[in-house]
Structures are given as structure tokens and as C-alpha cells.
Amino acid sequence: MKRDALQTANRKWDLMNKRVKNTILGTLVFGFIGYVVSYLLDGNPDWNVVIGQAIAGFLLYAFILPAWAKRNKNIKRGPYGK
């Protein structure tokens, strides 16, 4: 019984670490994409676009994608938990 609780706790910790890593990576990638796009369009980077894209990446990877994944997991399981 103790071992199952420990394994469950370890799985939750691993998922949390994965979520934090994905959030940081998504924030950096979206910011970089904003930098490149604003540089290509204007010739010099617009920092408002870069910061906005970084915030969008953070929100997407921290809140939206995990909620979608949880929702899809529940839909695939079915109404009776199969």
C-alpha cells in the first residue's frame, strides 16, 4: 500500500516537472518566434510583440494545453470509466 502511494506521488512529481519544462520551453520558443517575425516584417525587433508572444507561450503551455490533454483523456475513457 505504501509503495503504491509512493509510485503515485513520483508520477505526479514527474508530470509536474514535465509541465514546468514545457512551460519554460514554450515561453522561450514563442518569444523567439515573435522576435524573428517582427525582425523580418519591420527590419528591427518590436519588443512589445516579443513580450506578448512570450506571455502567450506561457499561458498556452501552462494552462491551456494541460486542460485540453485532461479533457481529451476523459473523453477517450468514456462515460463509464473504461
mmCIF file of the N, C-alpha and C atoms, coordinates in Angstrom:
data_MODEL
# 
_entry.id   MODEL 
# 
loop_
_atom_site.group_PDB 
_atom_site.id 
_atom_site.type_symbol 
_atom_site.label_atom_id 
_atom_site.label_alt_id 
_atom_site.label_comp_id 
_atom_site.label_asym_id 
_atom_site.label_entity_id 
_atom_site.label_seq_id 
_atom_site.pdbx_PDB_ins_code 
_atom_site.Cartn_x 
_atom_site.Cartn_y 
_atom_site.Cartn_z 
_atom_site.occupancy 
_atom_site.B_iso_or_equiv 
_atom_site.pdbx_formal_charge 
_atom_site.auth_seq_id 
_atom_site.auth_comp_id 
_atom_site.auth_asym_id 
_atom_site.auth_atom_id 
_atom_site.pdbx_PDB_model_num 
ATOM 1   N N  . MET A 1 1  ? 0.827   -1.191 0.000   1.00 0.00 ? 1  MET A N  1 
ATOM 2   C CA . MET A 1 1  ? 0.000   0.000  0.000   1.00 0.00 ? 1  MET A CA 1 
ATOM 3   C C  . MET A 1 1  ? 0.869   1.253  0.000   1.00 0.00 ? 1  MET A C  1 
ATOM 4   N N  . LYS A 1 2  ? 1.891   1.258  0.835   1.00 0.00 ? 2  LYS A N  1 
ATOM 5   C CA . LYS A 1 2  ? 2.786   2.411  0.902   1.00 0.00 ? 2  LYS A CA 1 
ATOM 6   C C  . LYS A 1 2  ? 3.520   2.611  -0.421  1.00 0.00 ? 2  LYS A C  1 
ATOM 7   N N  . ARG A 1 3  ? 3.892   1.494  -1.014  1.00 0.00 ? 3  ARG A N  1 
ATOM 8   C CA . ARG A 1 3  ? 4.642   1.565  -2.266  1.00 0.00 ? 3  ARG A CA 1 
ATOM 9   C C  . ARG A 1 3  ? 3.787   2.171  -3.378  1.00 0.00 ? 3  ARG A C  1 
ATOM 10  N N  . ASP A 1 4  ? 2.506   1.811  -3.435  1.00 0.00 ? 4  ASP A N  1 
ATOM 11  C CA . ASP A 1 4  ? 1.615   2.375  -4.454  1.00 0.00 ? 4  ASP A CA 1 
ATOM 12  C C  . ASP A 1 4  ? 1.472   3.878  -4.278  1.00 0.00 ? 4  ASP A C  1 
ATOM 13  N N  . ALA A 1 5  ? 1.350   4.323  -3.049  1.00 0.00 ? 5  ALA A N  1 
ATOM 14  C CA . ALA A 1 5  ? 1.230   5.762  -2.787  1.00 0.00 ? 5  ALA A CA 1 
ATOM 15  C C  . ALA A 1 5  ? 2.505   6.479  -3.197  1.00 0.00 ? 5  ALA A C  1 
ATOM 16  N N  . LEU A 1 6  ? 3.649   5.871  -2.955  1.00 0.00 ? 6  LEU A N  1 
ATOM 17  C CA . LEU A 1 6  ? 4.920   6.473  -3.329  1.00 0.00 ? 6  LEU A CA 1 
ATOM 18  C C  . LEU A 1 6  ? 5.070   6.546  -4.851  1.00 0.00 ? 6  LEU A C  1 
ATOM 19  N N  . GLN A 1 7  ? 4.657   5.486  -5.543  1.00 0.00 ? 7  GLN A N  1 
ATOM 20  C CA . GLN A 1 7  ? 4.733   5.494  -7.001  1.00 0.00 ? 7  GLN A CA 1 
ATOM 21  C C  . GLN A 1 7  ? 3.793   6.541  -7.593  1.00 0.00 ? 7  GLN A C  1 
ATOM 22  N N  . THR A 1 8  ? 2.618   6.677  -7.007  1.00 0.00 ? 8  THR A N  1 
ATOM 23  C CA . THR A 1 8  ? 1.679   7.699  -7.472  1.00 0.00 ? 8  THR A CA 1 
ATOM 24  C C  . THR A 1 8  ? 2.250   9.092  -7.258  1.00 0.00 ? 8  THR A C  1 
ATOM 25  N N  . ALA A 1 9  ? 2.869   9.302  -6.114  1.00 0.00 ? 9  ALA A N  1 
ATOM 26  C CA . ALA A 1 9  ? 3.479   10.607 -5.831  1.00 0.00 ? 9  ALA A CA 1 
ATOM 27  C C  . ALA A 1 9  ? 4.618   10.890 -6.801  1.00 0.00 ? 9  ALA A C  1 
ATOM 28  N N  . ASN A 1 10 ? 5.417   9.878  -7.109  1.00 0.00 ? 10 ASN A N  1 
ATOM 29  C CA . ASN A 1 10 ? 6.514   10.059 -8.064  1.00 0.00 ? 10 ASN A CA 1 
ATOM 30  C C  . ASN A 1 10 ? 5.993   10.374 -9.455  1.00 0.00 ? 10 ASN A C  1 
ATOM 31  N N  . ARG A 1 11 ? 4.901   9.723  -9.873  1.00 0.00 ? 11 ARG A N  1 
ATOM 32  C CA . ARG A 1 11 ? 4.321   10.000 -11.182 1.00 0.00 ? 11 ARG A CA 1 
ATOM 33  C C  . ARG A 1 11 ? 3.814   11.437 -11.250 1.00 0.00 ? 11 ARG A C  1 
ATOM 34  N N  . LYS A 1 12 ? 3.159   11.898 -10.177 1.00 0.00 ? 12 LYS A N  1 
ATOM 35  C CA . LYS A 1 12 ? 2.659   13.272 -10.154 1.00 0.00 ? 12 LYS A CA 1 
ATOM 36  C C  . LYS A 1 12 ? 3.820   14.257 -10.198 1.00 0.00 ? 12 LYS A C  1 
ATOM 37  N N  . TRP A 1 13 ? 4.904   13.962 -9.498  1.00 0.00 ? 13 TRP A N  1 
ATOM 38  C CA . TRP A 1 13 ? 6.077   14.834 -9.496  1.00 0.00 ? 13 TRP A CA 1 
ATOM 39  C C  . TRP A 1 13 ? 6.704   14.893 -10.888 1.00 0.00 ? 13 TRP A C  1 
ATOM 40  N N  . ASP A 1 14 ? 6.798   13.740 -11.562 1.00 0.00 ? 14 ASP A N  1 
ATOM 41  C CA . ASP A 1 14 ? 7.353   13.705 -12.918 1.00 0.00 ? 14 ASP A CA 1 
ATOM 42  C C  . ASP A 1 14 ? 6.487   14.498 -13.886 1.00 0.00 ? 14 ASP A C  1 
ATOM 43  N N  . LEU A 1 15 ? 5.163   14.378 -13.750 1.00 0.00 ? 15 LEU A N  1 
ATOM 44  C CA . LEU A 1 15 ? 4.274   15.142 -14.613 1.00 0.00 ? 15 LEU A CA 1 
ATOM 45  C C  . LEU A 1 15 ? 4.412   16.632 -14.349 1.00 0.00 ? 15 LEU A C  1 
ATOM 46  N N  . MET A 1 16 ? 4.582   17.017 -13.103 1.00 0.00 ? 16 MET A N  1 
ATOM 47  C CA . MET A 1 16 ? 4.740   18.427 -12.774 1.00 0.00 ? 16 MET A CA 1 
ATOM 48  C C  . MET A 1 16 ? 6.055   18.955 -13.346 1.00 0.00 ? 16 MET A C  1 
ATOM 49  N N  . ASN A 1 17 ? 7.121   18.189 -13.227 1.00 0.00 ? 17 ASN A N  1 
ATOM 50  C CA . ASN A 1 17 ? 8.393   18.604 -13.811 1.00 0.00 ? 17 ASN A CA 1 
ATOM 51  C C  . ASN A 1 17 ? 8.277   18.737 -15.323 1.00 0.00 ? 17 ASN A C  1 
ATOM 52  N N  . LYS A 1 18 ? 7.566   17.816 -15.970 1.00 0.00 ? 18 LYS A N  1 
ATOM 53  C CA . LYS A 1 18 ? 7.379   17.881 -17.412 1.00 0.00 ? 18 LYS A CA 1 
ATOM 54  C C  . LYS A 1 18 ? 6.586   19.130 -17.782 1.00 0.00 ? 18 LYS A C  1 
ATOM 55  N N  . ARG A 1 19 ? 5.584   19.442 -16.986 1.00 0.00 ? 19 ARG A N  1 
ATOM 56  C CA . ARG A 1 19 ? 4.763   20.624 -17.264 1.00 0.00 ? 19 ARG A CA 1 
ATOM 57  C C  . ARG A 1 19 ? 5.581   21.901 -17.117 1.00 0.00 ? 19 ARG A C  1 
ATOM 58  N N  . VAL A 1 20 ? 6.421   21.971 -16.095 1.00 0.00 ? 20 VAL A N  1 
ATOM 59  C CA . VAL A 1 20 ? 7.263   23.159 -15.898 1.00 0.00 ? 20 VAL A CA 1 
ATOM 60  C C  . VAL A 1 20 ? 8.267   23.294 -17.033 1.00 0.00 ? 20 VAL A C  1 
ATOM 61  N N  . LYS A 1 21 ? 8.887   22.192 -17.427 1.00 0.00 ? 21 LYS A N  1 
ATOM 62  C CA . LYS A 1 21 ? 9.839   22.224 -18.537 1.00 0.00 ? 21 LYS A CA 1 
ATOM 63  C C  . LYS A 1 21 ? 9.163   22.671 -19.832 1.00 0.00 ? 21 LYS A C  1 
ATOM 64  N N  . ASN A 1 22 ? 7.987   22.120 -20.111 1.00 0.00 ? 22 ASN A N  1 
ATOM 65  C CA . ASN A 1 22 ? 7.264   22.511 -21.324 1.00 0.00 ? 22 ASN A CA 1 
ATOM 66  C C  . ASN A 1 22 ? 6.867   23.982 -21.285 1.00 0.00 ? 22 ASN A C  1 
ATOM 67  N N  . THR A 1 23 ? 6.487   24.474 -20.119 1.00 0.00 ? 23 THR A N  1 
ATOM 68  C CA . THR A 1 23 ? 6.099   25.882 -19.994 1.00 0.00 ? 23 THR A CA 1 
ATOM 69  C C  . THR A 1 23 ? 7.276   26.806 -20.259 1.00 0.00 ? 23 THR A C  1 
ATOM 70  N N  . ILE A 1 24 ? 8.415   26.499 -19.680 1.00 0.00 ? 24 ILE A N  1 
ATOM 71  C CA . ILE A 1 24 ? 9.603   27.334 -19.894 1.00 0.00 ? 24 ILE A CA 1 
ATOM 72  C C  . ILE A 1 24 ? 10.028  27.285 -21.360 1.00 0.00 ? 24 ILE A C  1 
ATOM 73  N N  . LEU A 1 25 ? 10.032  26.089 -21.932 1.00 0.00 ? 25 LEU A N  1 
ATOM 74  C CA . LEU A 1 25 ? 10.416  25.937 -23.331 1.00 0.00 ? 25 LEU A CA 1 
ATOM 75  C C  . LEU A 1 25 ? 9.432   26.660 -24.254 1.00 0.00 ? 25 LEU A C  1 
ATOM 76  N N  . GLY A 1 26 ? 8.149   26.527 -23.985 1.00 0.00 ? 26 GLY A N  1 
ATOM 77  C CA . GLY A 1 26 ? 7.147   27.208 -24.806 1.00 0.00 ? 26 GLY A CA 1 
ATOM 78  C C  . GLY A 1 26 ? 7.262   28.718 -24.724 1.00 0.00 ? 26 GLY A C  1 
ATOM 79  N N  . THR A 1 27 ? 7.550   29.231 -23.538 1.00 0.00 ? 27 THR A N  1 
ATOM 80  C CA . THR A 1 27 ? 7.723   30.674 -23.376 1.00 0.00 ? 27 THR A CA 1 
ATOM 81  C C  . THR A 1 27 ? 8.905   31.172 -24.196 1.00 0.00 ? 27 THR A C  1 
ATOM 82  N N  . LEU A 1 28 ? 10.019  30.469 -24.114 1.00 0.00 ? 28 LEU A N  1 
ATOM 83  C CA . LEU A 1 28 ? 11.210  30.879 -24.865 1.00 0.00 ? 28 LEU A CA 1 
ATOM 84  C C  . LEU A 1 28 ? 11.009  30.759 -26.374 1.00 0.00 ? 28 LEU A C  1 
ATOM 85  N N  . VAL A 1 29 ? 10.391  29.676 -26.805 1.00 0.00 ? 29 VAL A N  1 
ATOM 86  C CA . VAL A 1 29 ? 10.198  29.465 -28.241 1.00 0.00 ? 29 VAL A CA 1 
ATOM 87  C C  . VAL A 1 29 ? 9.243   30.507 -28.815 1.00 0.00 ? 29 VAL A C  1 
ATOM 88  N N  . PHE A 1 30 ? 8.140   30.767 -28.122 1.00 0.00 ? 30 PHE A N  1 
ATOM 89  C CA . PHE A 1 30 ? 7.198   31.771 -28.619 1.00 0.00 ? 30 PHE A CA 1 
ATOM 90  C C  . PHE A 1 30 ? 7.841   33.153 -28.638 1.00 0.00 ? 30 PHE A C  1 
ATOM 91  N N  . GLY A 1 31 ? 8.634   33.477 -27.630 1.00 0.00 ? 31 GLY A N  1 
ATOM 92  C CA . GLY A 1 31 ? 9.338   34.758 -27.634 1.00 0.00 ? 31 GLY A CA 1 
ATOM 93  C C  . GLY A 1 31 ? 10.312  34.869 -28.783 1.00 0.00 ? 31 GLY A C  1 
ATOM 94  N N  . PHE A 1 32 ? 11.045  33.797 -29.050 1.00 0.00 ? 32 PHE A N  1 
ATOM 95  C CA . PHE A 1 32 ? 11.999  33.788 -30.162 1.00 0.00 ? 32 PHE A CA 1 
ATOM 96  C C  . PHE A 1 32 ? 11.283  33.931 -31.500 1.00 0.00 ? 32 PHE A C  1 
ATOM 97  N N  . ILE A 1 33 ? 10.167  33.233 -31.650 1.00 0.00 ? 33 ILE A N  1 
ATOM 98  C CA . ILE A 1 33 ? 9.388   33.345 -32.886 1.00 0.00 ? 33 ILE A CA 1 
ATOM 99  C C  . ILE A 1 33 ? 8.890   34.774 -33.062 1.00 0.00 ? 33 ILE A C  1 
ATOM 100 N N  . GLY A 1 34 ? 8.426   35.403 -31.986 1.00 0.00 ? 34 GLY A N  1 
ATOM 101 C CA . GLY A 1 34 ? 7.991   36.801 -32.056 1.00 0.00 ? 34 GLY A CA 1 
ATOM 102 C C  . GLY A 1 34 ? 9.124   37.724 -32.462 1.00 0.00 ? 34 GLY A C  1 
ATOM 103 N N  . TYR A 1 35 ? 10.321  37.466 -31.949 1.00 0.00 ? 35 TYR A N  1 
ATOM 104 C CA . TYR A 1 35 ? 11.496  38.262 -32.294 1.00 0.00 ? 35 TYR A CA 1 
ATOM 105 C C  . TYR A 1 35 ? 11.813  38.144 -33.778 1.00 0.00 ? 35 TYR A C  1 
ATOM 106 N N  . VAL A 1 36 ? 11.848  36.901 -34.274 1.00 0.00 ? 36 VAL A N  1 
ATOM 107 C CA . VAL A 1 36 ? 12.198  36.663 -35.679 1.00 0.00 ? 36 VAL A CA 1 
ATOM 108 C C  . VAL A 1 36 ? 11.145  37.264 -36.610 1.00 0.00 ? 36 VAL A C  1 
ATOM 109 N N  . VAL A 1 37 ? 9.885   37.060 -36.304 1.00 0.00 ? 37 VAL A N  1 
ATOM 110 C CA . VAL A 1 37 ? 8.819   37.568 -37.174 1.00 0.00 ? 37 VAL A CA 1 
ATOM 111 C C  . VAL A 1 37 ? 8.828   39.092 -37.192 1.00 0.00 ? 37 VAL A C  1 
ATOM 112 N N  . SER A 1 38 ? 8.968   39.715 -36.020 1.00 0.00 ? 38 SER A N  1 
ATOM 113 C CA . SER A 1 38 ? 8.985   41.184 -36.006 1.00 0.00 ? 38 SER A CA 1 
ATOM 114 C C  . SER A 1 38 ? 10.236  41.731 -36.700 1.00 0.00 ? 38 SER A C  1 
ATOM 115 N N  . TYR A 1 39 ? 11.352  41.021 -36.619 1.00 0.00 ? 39 TYR A N  1 
ATOM 116 C CA . TYR A 1 39 ? 12.562  41.447 -37.321 1.00 0.00 ? 39 TYR A CA 1 
ATOM 117 C C  . TYR A 1 39 ? 12.381  41.333 -38.836 1.00 0.00 ? 39 TYR A C  1 
ATOM 118 N N  . LEU A 1 40 ? 11.763  40.243 -39.276 1.00 0.00 ? 40 LEU A N  1 
ATOM 119 C CA . LEU A 1 40 ? 11.554  40.052 -40.710 1.00 0.00 ? 40 LEU A CA 1 
ATOM 120 C C  . LEU A 1 40 ? 10.556  41.049 -41.286 1.00 0.00 ? 40 LEU A C  1 
ATOM 121 N N  . LEU A 1 41 ? 9.528   41.381 -40.536 1.00 0.00 ? 41 LEU A N  1 
ATOM 122 C CA . LEU A 1 41 ? 8.494   42.283 -41.044 1.00 0.00 ? 41 LEU A CA 1 
ATOM 123 C C  . LEU A 1 41 ? 8.909   43.752 -40.996 1.00 0.00 ? 41 LEU A C  1 
ATOM 124 N N  . ASP A 1 42 ? 9.570   44.173 -39.903 1.00 0.00 ? 42 ASP A N  1 
ATOM 125 C CA . ASP A 1 42 ? 9.890   45.591 -39.717 1.00 0.00 ? 42 ASP A CA 1 
ATOM 126 C C  . ASP A 1 42 ? 11.353  45.940 -39.950 1.00 0.00 ? 42 ASP A C  1 
ATOM 127 N N  . GLY A 1 43 ? 12.226  44.975 -39.879 1.00 0.00 ? 43 GLY A N  1 
ATOM 128 C CA . GLY A 1 43 ? 13.644  45.260 -40.014 1.00 0.00 ? 43 GLY A CA 1 
ATOM 129 C C  . GLY A 1 43 ? 14.328  45.454 -38.673 1.00 0.00 ? 43 GLY A C  1 
ATOM 130 N N  . ASN A 1 44 ? 13.574  45.707 -37.645 1.00 0.00 ? 44 ASN A N  1 
ATOM 131 C CA . ASN A 1 44 ? 14.106  45.750 -36.283 1.00 0.00 ? 44 ASN A CA 1 
ATOM 132 C C  . ASN A 1 44 ? 13.056  45.134 -35.361 1.00 0.00 ? 44 ASN A C  1 
ATOM 133 N N  . PRO A 1 45 ? 13.483  44.461 -34.299 1.00 0.00 ? 45 PRO A N  1 
ATOM 134 C CA . PRO A 1 45 ? 12.522  43.748 -33.454 1.00 0.00 ? 45 PRO A CA 1 
ATOM 135 C C  . PRO A 1 45 ? 11.656  44.712 -32.635 1.00 0.00 ? 45 PRO A C  1 
ATOM 136 N N  . ASP A 1 46 ? 10.391  44.425 -32.592 1.00 0.00 ? 46 ASP A N  1 
ATOM 137 C CA . ASP A 1 46 ? 9.452   45.164 -31.771 1.00 0.00 ? 46 ASP A CA 1 
ATOM 138 C C  . ASP A 1 46 ? 9.287   44.388 -30.462 1.00 0.00 ? 46 ASP A C  1 
ATOM 139 N N  . TRP A 1 47 ? 9.751   44.952 -29.363 1.00 0.00 ? 47 TRP A N  1 
ATOM 140 C CA . TRP A 1 47 ? 9.800   44.223 -28.103 1.00 0.00 ? 47 TRP A CA 1 
ATOM 141 C C  . TRP A 1 47 ? 8.424   43.977 -27.512 1.00 0.00 ? 47 TRP A C  1 
ATOM 142 N N  . ASN A 1 48 ? 7.448   44.792 -27.890 1.00 0.00 ? 48 ASN A N  1 
ATOM 143 C CA . ASN A 1 48 ? 6.082   44.516 -27.433 1.00 0.00 ? 48 ASN A CA 1 
ATOM 144 C C  . ASN A 1 48 ? 5.561   43.205 -28.003 1.00 0.00 ? 48 ASN A C  1 
ATOM 145 N N  . VAL A 1 49 ? 5.904   42.938 -29.259 1.00 0.00 ? 49 VAL A N  1 
ATOM 146 C CA . VAL A 1 49 ? 5.498   41.679 -29.891 1.00 0.00 ? 49 VAL A CA 1 
ATOM 147 C C  . VAL A 1 49 ? 6.217   40.512 -29.222 1.00 0.00 ? 49 VAL A C  1 
ATOM 148 N N  . VAL A 1 50 ? 7.496   40.672 -28.952 1.00 0.00 ? 50 VAL A N  1 
ATOM 149 C CA . VAL A 1 50 ? 8.279   39.598 -28.335 1.00 0.00 ? 50 VAL A CA 1 
ATOM 150 C C  . VAL A 1 50 ? 7.725   39.264 -26.952 1.00 0.00 ? 50 VAL A C  1 
ATOM 151 N N  . ILE A 1 51 ? 7.455   40.273 -26.149 1.00 0.00 ? 51 ILE A N  1 
ATOM 152 C CA . ILE A 1 51 ? 6.927   40.038 -24.799 1.00 0.00 ? 51 ILE A CA 1 
ATOM 153 C C  . ILE A 1 51 ? 5.520   39.453 -24.873 1.00 0.00 ? 51 ILE A C  1 
ATOM 154 N N  . GLY A 1 52 ? 4.720   39.942 -25.793 1.00 0.00 ? 52 GLY A N  1 
ATOM 155 C CA . GLY A 1 52 ? 3.375   39.396 -25.955 1.00 0.00 ? 52 GLY A CA 1 
ATOM 156 C C  . GLY A 1 52 ? 3.381   37.942 -26.377 1.00 0.00 ? 52 GLY A C  1 
ATOM 157 N N  . GLN A 1 53 ? 4.254   37.593 -27.290 1.00 0.00 ? 53 GLN A N  1 
ATOM 158 C CA . GLN A 1 53 ? 4.370   36.201 -27.722 1.00 0.00 ? 53 GLN A CA 1 
ATOM 159 C C  . GLN A 1 53 ? 4.877   35.315 -26.589 1.00 0.00 ? 53 GLN A C  1 
ATOM 160 N N  . ALA A 1 54 ? 5.806   35.817 -25.793 1.00 0.00 ? 54 ALA A N  1 
ATOM 161 C CA . ALA A 1 54 ? 6.314   35.037 -24.657 1.00 0.00 ? 54 ALA A CA 1 
ATOM 162 C C  . ALA A 1 54 ? 5.196   34.786 -23.645 1.00 0.00 ? 54 ALA A C  1 
ATOM 163 N N  . ILE A 1 55 ? 4.388   35.801 -23.383 1.00 0.00 ? 55 ILE A N  1 
ATOM 164 C CA . ILE A 1 55 ? 3.259   35.624 -22.459 1.00 0.00 ? 55 ILE A CA 1 
ATOM 165 C C  . ILE A 1 55 ? 2.258   34.626 -23.036 1.00 0.00 ? 55 ILE A C  1 
ATOM 166 N N  . ALA A 1 56 ? 2.005   34.712 -24.340 1.00 0.00 ? 56 ALA A N  1 
ATOM 167 C CA . ALA A 1 56 ? 1.097   33.765 -24.987 1.00 0.00 ? 56 ALA A CA 1 
ATOM 168 C C  . ALA A 1 56 ? 1.628   32.333 -24.879 1.00 0.00 ? 56 ALA A C  1 
ATOM 169 N N  . GLY A 1 57 ? 2.928   32.144 -25.074 1.00 0.00 ? 57 GLY A N  1 
ATOM 170 C CA . GLY A 1 57 ? 3.520   30.816 -24.929 1.00 0.00 ? 57 GLY A CA 1 
ATOM 171 C C  . GLY A 1 57 ? 3.398   30.291 -23.517 1.00 0.00 ? 57 GLY A C  1 
ATOM 172 N N  . PHE A 1 58 ? 3.591   31.167 -22.544 1.00 0.00 ? 58 PHE A N  1 
ATOM 173 C CA . PHE A 1 58 ? 3.449   30.762 -21.147 1.00 0.00 ? 58 PHE A CA 1 
ATOM 174 C C  . PHE A 1 58 ? 2.023   30.318 -20.859 1.00 0.00 ? 58 PHE A C  1 
ATOM 175 N N  . LEU A 1 59 ? 1.050   31.112 -21.259 1.00 0.00 ? 59 LEU A N  1 
ATOM 176 C CA . LEU A 1 59 ? -0.348  30.767 -20.998 1.00 0.00 ? 59 LEU A CA 1 
ATOM 177 C C  . LEU A 1 59 ? -0.752  29.484 -21.711 1.00 0.00 ? 59 LEU A C  1 
ATOM 178 N N  . LEU A 1 60 ? -0.278  29.323 -22.939 1.00 0.00 ? 60 LEU A N  1 
ATOM 179 C CA . LEU A 1 60 ? -0.621  28.135 -23.708 1.00 0.00 ? 60 LEU A CA 1 
ATOM 180 C C  . LEU A 1 60 ? -0.084  26.870 -23.050 1.00 0.00 ? 60 LEU A C  1 
ATOM 181 N N  . TYR A 1 61 ? 1.196   26.870 -22.711 1.00 0.00 ? 61 TYR A N  1 
ATOM 182 C CA . TYR A 1 61 ? 1.812   25.659 -22.177 1.00 0.00 ? 61 TYR A CA 1 
ATOM 183 C C  . TYR A 1 61 ? 1.547   25.447 -20.696 1.00 0.00 ? 61 TYR A C  1 
ATOM 184 N N  . ALA A 1 62 ? 1.233   26.484 -19.945 1.00 0.00 ? 62 ALA A N  1 
ATOM 185 C CA . ALA A 1 62 ? 0.990   26.322 -18.517 1.00 0.00 ? 62 ALA A CA 1 
ATOM 186 C C  . ALA A 1 62 ? -0.458  25.965 -18.211 1.00 0.00 ? 62 ALA A C  1 
ATOM 187 N N  . PHE A 1 63 ? -1.405  26.485 -18.995 1.00 0.00 ? 63 PHE A N  1 
ATOM 188 C CA . PHE A 1 63 ? -2.801  26.316 -18.638 1.00 0.00 ? 63 PHE A CA 1 
ATOM 189 C C  . PHE A 1 63 ? -3.656  25.661 -19.724 1.00 0.00 ? 63 PHE A C  1 
ATOM 190 N N  . ILE A 1 64 ? -3.537  26.103 -20.952 1.00 0.00 ? 64 ILE A N  1 
ATOM 191 C CA . ILE A 1 64 ? -4.466  25.663 -21.990 1.00 0.00 ? 64 ILE A CA 1 
ATOM 192 C C  . ILE A 1 64 ? -4.192  24.227 -22.440 1.00 0.00 ? 64 ILE A C  1 
ATOM 193 N N  . LEU A 1 65 ? -2.961  23.916 -22.814 1.00 0.00 ? 65 LEU A N  1 
ATOM 194 C CA . LEU A 1 65 ? -2.656  22.569 -23.298 1.00 0.00 ? 65 LEU A CA 1 
ATOM 195 C C  . LEU A 1 65 ? -2.865  21.484 -22.232 1.00 0.00 ? 65 LEU A C  1 
ATOM 196 N N  . PRO A 1 66 ? -2.462  21.697 -20.965 1.00 0.00 ? 66 PRO A N  1 
ATOM 197 C CA . PRO A 1 66 ? -2.770  20.662 -19.961 1.00 0.00 ? 66 PRO A CA 1 
ATOM 198 C C  . PRO A 1 66 ? -4.272  20.447 -19.766 1.00 0.00 ? 66 PRO A C  1 
ATOM 199 N N  . ALA A 1 67 ? -5.063  21.508 -19.841 1.00 0.00 ? 67 ALA A N  1 
ATOM 200 C CA . ALA A 1 67 ? -6.520  21.360 -19.698 1.00 0.00 ? 67 ALA A CA 1 
ATOM 201 C C  . ALA A 1 67 ? -7.084  20.573 -20.876 1.00 0.00 ? 67 ALA A C  1 
ATOM 202 N N  . TRP A 1 68 ? -6.601  20.837 -22.093 1.00 0.00 ? 68 TRP A N  1 
ATOM 203 C CA . TRP A 1 68 ? -7.053  20.079 -23.262 1.00 0.00 ? 68 TRP A CA 1 
ATOM 204 C C  . TRP A 1 68 ? -6.663  18.614 -23.155 1.00 0.00 ? 68 TRP A C  1 
ATOM 205 N N  . ALA A 1 69 ? -5.451  18.358 -22.693 1.00 0.00 ? 69 ALA A N  1 
ATOM 206 C CA . ALA A 1 69 ? -4.999  16.977 -22.558 1.00 0.00 ? 69 ALA A CA 1 
ATOM 207 C C  . ALA A 1 69 ? -5.855  16.224 -21.536 1.00 0.00 ? 69 ALA A C  1 
ATOM 208 N N  . LYS A 1 70 ? -6.168  16.877 -20.434 1.00 0.00 ? 70 LYS A N  1 
ATOM 209 C CA . LYS A 1 70 ? -7.001  16.249 -19.408 1.00 0.00 ? 70 LYS A CA 1 
ATOM 210 C C  . LYS A 1 70 ? -8.405  15.992 -19.949 1.00 0.00 ? 70 LYS A C  1 
ATOM 211 N N  . ARG A 1 71 ? -8.941  16.950 -20.693 1.00 0.00 ? 71 ARG A N  1 
ATOM 212 C CA . ARG A 1 71 ? -10.282 16.800 -21.262 1.00 0.00 ? 71 ARG A CA 1 
ATOM 213 C C  . ARG A 1 71 ? -10.318 15.652 -22.267 1.00 0.00 ? 71 ARG A C  1 
ATOM 214 N N  . ASN A 1 72 ? -9.315  15.584 -23.147 1.00 0.00 ? 72 ASN A N  1 
ATOM 215 C CA . ASN A 1 72 ? -9.279  14.509 -24.142 1.00 0.00 ? 72 ASN A CA 1 
ATOM 216 C C  . ASN A 1 72 ? -9.096  13.146 -23.488 1.00 0.00 ? 72 ASN A C  1 
ATOM 217 N N  . LYS A 1 73 ? -8.347  13.101 -22.410 1.00 0.00 ? 73 LYS A N  1 
ATOM 218 C CA . LYS A 1 73 ? -8.155  11.844 -21.687 1.00 0.00 ? 73 LYS A CA 1 
ATOM 219 C C  . LYS A 1 73 ? -9.488  11.364 -21.117 1.00 0.00 ? 73 LYS A C  1 
ATOM 220 N N  . ASN A 1 74 ? -10.278 12.306 -20.581 1.00 0.00 ? 74 ASN A N  1 
ATOM 221 C CA . ASN A 1 74 ? -11.580 11.939 -20.031 1.00 0.00 ? 74 ASN A CA 1 
ATOM 222 C C  . ASN A 1 74 ? -12.561 11.538 -21.125 1.00 0.00 ? 74 ASN A C  1 
ATOM 223 N N  . ILE A 1 75 ? -12.483 12.171 -22.287 1.00 0.00 ? 75 ILE A N  1 
ATOM 224 C CA . ILE A 1 75 ? -13.384 11.831 -23.386 1.00 0.00 ? 75 ILE A CA 1 
ATOM 225 C C  . ILE A 1 75 ? -13.068 10.435 -23.917 1.00 0.00 ? 75 ILE A C  1 
ATOM 226 N N  . LYS A 1 76 ? -11.791 10.106 -24.057 1.00 0.00 ? 76 LYS A N  1 
ATOM 227 C CA . LYS A 1 76 ? -11.404 8.789  -24.570 1.00 0.00 ? 76 LYS A CA 1 
ATOM 228 C C  . LYS A 1 76 ? -11.776 7.679  -23.601 1.00 0.00 ? 76 LYS A C  1 
ATOM 229 N N  . ARG A 1 77 ? -11.779 7.976  -22.310 1.00 0.00 ? 77 ARG A N  1 
ATOM 230 C CA . ARG A 1 77 ? -12.087 6.964  -21.310 1.00 0.00 ? 77 ARG A CA 1 
ATOM 231 C C  . ARG A 1 77 ? -13.550 6.570  -21.378 1.00 0.00 ? 77 ARG A C  1 
ATOM 232 N N  . GLY A 1 78 ? -14.420 7.480  -21.756 1.00 0.00 ? 78 GLY A N  1 
ATOM 233 C CA . GLY A 1 78 ? -15.831 7.166  -21.868 1.00 0.00 ? 78 GLY A CA 1 
ATOM 234 C C  . GLY A 1 78 ? -16.596 7.508  -20.601 1.00 0.00 ? 78 GLY A C  1 
ATOM 235 N N  . PRO A 1 79 ? -17.903 7.434  -20.675 1.00 0.00 ? 79 PRO A N  1 
ATOM 236 C CA . PRO A 1 79 ? -18.719 7.849  -19.528 1.00 0.00 ? 79 PRO A CA 1 
ATOM 237 C C  . PRO A 1 79 ? -18.666 6.883  -18.352 1.00 0.00 ? 79 PRO A C  1 
ATOM 238 N N  . TYR A 1 80 ? -18.265 5.649  -18.592 1.00 0.00 ? 80 TYR A N  1 
ATOM 239 C CA . TYR A 1 80 ? -18.251 4.669  -17.520 1.00 0.00 ? 80 TYR A CA 1 
ATOM 240 C C  . TYR A 1 80 ? -16.863 4.350  -17.015 1.00 0.00 ? 80 TYR A C  1 
ATOM 241 N N  . GLY A 1 81 ? -15.861 5.097  -17.435 1.00 0.00 ? 81 GLY A N  1 
ATOM 242 C CA . GLY A 1 81 ? -14.515 4.925  -16.929 1.00 0.00 ? 81 GLY A CA 1 
ATOM 243 C C  . GLY A 1 81 ? -13.784 3.710  -17.473 1.00 0.00 ? 81 GLY A C  1 
ATOM 244 N N  . LYS A 1 82 ? -14.122 3.292  -18.685 1.00 0.00 ? 82 LYS A N  1 
ATOM 245 C CA . LYS A 1 82 ? -13.472 2.109  -19.263 1.00 0.00 ? 82 LYS A CA 1 
ATOM 246 C C  . LYS A 1 82 ? -12.080 2.426  -19.726 1.00 0.00 ? 82 LYS A C  1 
# 
